[in-house]
C-alpha cells in the first residue's frame, strides 16, 4: 500500500521523483517480496529516471539504481530459498538495464555467470549485450557471433534489439527502415518489430535520434494504414519516442491526432502516449518551479 501510494503521489506531482528514488535506495534492499521489488525497480527506471526526472539528473539516477541492485545482490548472497533466487534475478536484470558503463556487466558476460549466481541463460546474455550495444561497447561482429551461438527465436530477437541499439547512424537508419517498411515480404514479425523498437530509442543517444522524432508521426501513420491494427498498436506502444520529453514532441503528436490520418488502433495508442508525455512535462515543470522557489527563498 505504501509503495503504491508513493507511486501515485509521484504521478500526481505530490512527491518529487528524487524522493521516490531515495526511498527505494534506503528501503528496497531489505524488502523480501520479489514482486514488490520488481515493481518498484520498474517504476524507478521508467518512468521516474527516464521521464519524470530532468535529463541532466538521469545519469545519477541510474547510478542510484545500480547501487541499489548491488545491495540486493549482497543481501541475498548465499541464500538458497526460491524468494532469494527471485530477488537476485530481479536485481541482476536491474543492474544490467541501469548500467552506465560496461564495467561489471562485461565481466559477467565473459564469465558466463554473476558472482554468487545466477548463471547467465540466453535471456540474461542478450540483456547484457543489448546494454553494451546501447553504451557503444559492442560491435556488429560480436552480435553476429552471439546469434550464431543462439540460433533460436530468442537469439533472433536479441540480435535485432542489439543492432537497433548501436549508437551508429547507419545502424539506426537500417533499423528504422526495417521497422517502418510497408513491404509485407520484408517486414519483421511482431516479435522482431518489438525487439527493434525497444532497442532503437535509447535516452543515451538523444542527439543521434532527434531527427527520427518527427519521422515517427508520419511513418507510423503509413505503417498503420498498410499493415493493420496489430502493427499499429505495436508502433504506438514500442516505437513512440517516449524518451523525448519536450513540448515539440507533444506538439507533433497533437498535430498528428488533429488529422484524419491515424487509424483507430494507432490513434488510441498515441492518445495514451501523449497523455503520459504531458504528465511527464507537468512533473518536470513542477520540479523546476520548486527549485526556483527554493533559490528565491534562500536569497
N, C-alpha and C positions, 0 to 999 in steps of 0.2 A: 504493500500500500504506500509506503513512504517513497520508494523509488518511482512508482507510477505518479505520485503526486509531484515529485520533483521534476519528472519529465514533462508533465502537463504545465507546470509553472514556467519552465524554460520556453515551451512552445507558446505560452500566453504572454511572454515578456515580463513575468513577475519574478524570475530568478535568472541571474546572469549565467550564461553558458559556462564561463570560467568557474563559477561557484559549483556548478554540477560536476565539472571535471575534478575540482578539489575534493568534493565529497567522495567521488569514485576512487580517487587516489588514496584517500585515507581509510575507507571502509571496505572496499571491494576485495582486497587481498585475503581477508579472513571470512568472506561470505561463503557458506558451504553449499548453497543451492546452485548447481551448474546452469540451470535455465535462467535464473536471475542474473548471474554473472554475464552470460552470453548476451542477454537483452540490454543490460547497461552498457557493455562494451560496444554493441552495435550502435546504440543511440549516441554514445560519446564520440564515436568516429564520424558517423553520418546520421543525423545532420549536424551535431554540435561542432566538431572540428572542421568539417568540410564546408558547412553552410552558415552556421549561426555566428561563429567567431569571425572577426575581421581576418582577411587573408594574411596579414602580417603576423598574426598570432598562431597560425595553423602549425607551423613547424614545431613550436614549443609544445603545442597541444599533443602532437604525435609523440614527442619525447615523453610527455607525461604518461601516455597510454602504453608505450613500450616499457617504461619503468614499472608501471602497474602490472603489466603482464609478467614481467620478470619476477615481481614479488609473489605473484600467484604460483609461478613455477617453483620458487624456493619454498613456499609454504606447503606445497604438495609433494615435494621431493621425498621419495622413499615410501610414500603411501601406496597401498595396493588395492584399496577398495574401488568400486566402479565409479563412485562420485568423484573421487580424486582424479581418476583417469580422465573423466569427462572434463573436469576443471582444467587439467593440464592441456588437453587438446584445444579447449577454448582459448586458453592463454597463448598457446603456440600460434594459433591462427591469428589472434590479435597482434602478437608481437611481429609476425611476418607482415601483416597488412599495414601496420603503422611504422615499419622500419623507415628511417630517414637516411640510412646508408647501408651498403652491402655487408658491413661488419656484423658478424654473428650469424645472420641467415645464410651467408655464403658458406660458413664453416659447417652449419647443419647440413646443407646440401652436399658438400664434399664428403662428410662423414656418413651420410645416409640416415642419421638419427639426431634427435635432440638429446643432450646430456641428461641422463635420468629418464629418458623416454618422452614421447613415443618414437618408434622407428618411423621413417618417412614412407607413407604409402603414396601411390600416384597422385592423389588429390593434394597432399601437402607438398610434394615435389613441384607440381605445376603452380601451386600457390606461391612458393618461393621464387620460382622462375619468373612468374608474372611481375612480382615486386621488383626483382632485379632488372627486368626489362624496363619498367617504369623509371627506375633510378638511373638508367643508362649503363648498367653493368652487365649486359647480356648481348651476345652477338647473334645474328641470324643463323650462323653455323651451329651454335650451341642449341638453338631451338630445333633445328633440323635433326641434330643428333639425338635430342631427347624424344622427339616424335618417332624416330626410328626405334628407340628403346621401348616406347609405349605406343604401339600402332592401334590402340583401342579408340573408341569414341571419346573417352576422357582425354586421350592424347591429342586427338584432332582439335578438340575444343580448347585445350590448354595451349596448344601451339598457336591457334588463331588469336587467342587473347594476348599472348606474348608478342606476336608480330604487330598487333594493333597498338600495343603499349610502348613500342620502341620510340624514343624521342628523336625521330628522323623524319624529315619532310616527305621523302619518298614512301616510307612505310605508312605514314598517316594517310597519304593520298591513296595508296593501294587499298588500305582498309576501308576508306570512305567509298571508293568505287565499288568494292565488294558489298558493302552494306546497302548501298542505295541503287544498285543496278536494277533495272526493270526487266532484264533478260532472264526469263524463268530458268533457262538451261544453265546460266552462270551464277544464279543467285544462291547464297548459302541457305542451309536449312535453318529452321527457327532456333535450334540449339547453337549453331555456329554464329548466327546473327547476334544472339545474346552475348556469346563469348567475345566477338569482335567489338561490340558496342561497349561492354564493360571494361575492356582493355583500352579503348580509344580515349575516353575523356578523363585523363589524369590531371588533377589540380596542379601537380608539379610542372605541367607543360603548358601553362596558360598562353605564353607568348606564341608558341607553336600552333596552338589550337584556335586562337581567336578568330581567324578567317572562316572557320567552319561553323561558327555560331549562326551567322545569317544564312549560310547554305542549308542548315538543318531545316529551317522553316519553309524552304522551297522544295528541297529534295525529299523530305518526309511526306509532304503532300503528294508528290508524284508517285512515290513508292506505295502509299496507302491506296491511291486510285488504281494502280495497276496490279497490286498483289494481295489485296483483300484485307479483312478486318484483323486477322491474326497477326500479320506483319505490321499493320498499322498500330495495333496495341503495343507490340514489342518495340517498335520505333519510338513511340511516345514514352514508353516506360524506361527503356535502357539507352536509347541513343540521344535523348534530350540533353542539352548542355547544362545540366543542373549545377555544375560547379562554377558557372559564370553568374555569380550573384550580383547583378548590377541592373540599373534601370534600362540600359539598352537592350538586354536580353528580354526583359519584361515587355518593353515596347514592341520589339519584333514579334513576340508571341501574341500579344493582343492584336497587332496588325494582321497577323495570320488568321486569327479567330474571327476578325471583323469581315472576312471574305466568306464566300460560299465554298471555297476550295477544299478544306479539310473534310474527310469522310467522317461519319458519326463516331466510329471507333477511335480515330485519331483525335477528333475534337474533344471527346470525353477525357482522354488521357492528357492532352495539352491543357485542358482546363484545370485538372488536378495539379499538374506540374507548375503551372503559373501561379496557382494559389499558394503552393509551397514556396515558390520563389518570392512572392510578395511577403509571405510571413518571414522569411529569412531576412529580407531587406528591412522590415519593420524592427526585427530584433537587433540587427546591426545598428540601425539608426538609433534605437533606444540606448545601446551601449555608448555610442558616440555622444549622445546628449548627456548621459550620466557622467561621462568622463569630462565633458566640457563644464558641467555644473560643479564637479569636484574641483577643477582647476580654478574656477571663479571663486569658490568658497575659500580655497587655500590662499588666493591672492588677497 
